[in-house]
């Protein structure tokens, strides 16, 4: 059976940095770029996303949650091969249709 290289790379990144694959996942292509920070230093930027799992509202307990935009967090990781490394994770915001409370599950 052939191995899915991109899926394997994603799992290796999760294991290397101790990231739970259920919390942050990486797309099959284009998840790693090398960019520069505001001081001109090269940075390895990993771009992942938090999968959307329907949840109950933390405010009222209702189950009628809908997608309501996204939020992006950038987290500095340990240096890799002398490069600064960061994770940019996109999280799905949700809105409870019952009480209008928004949350990041």
ABEGO torsion letter per residue (X at the ends): XBBBAAAAAAAAAAAAAGBBAAABBBBABGABBBBBBAAGBBBBBBBBBBBBBBBBBAAAGBABBBBBEBBBBBBBBBBBGGBBBBBBBBBBBBBBAAAGBBBBX
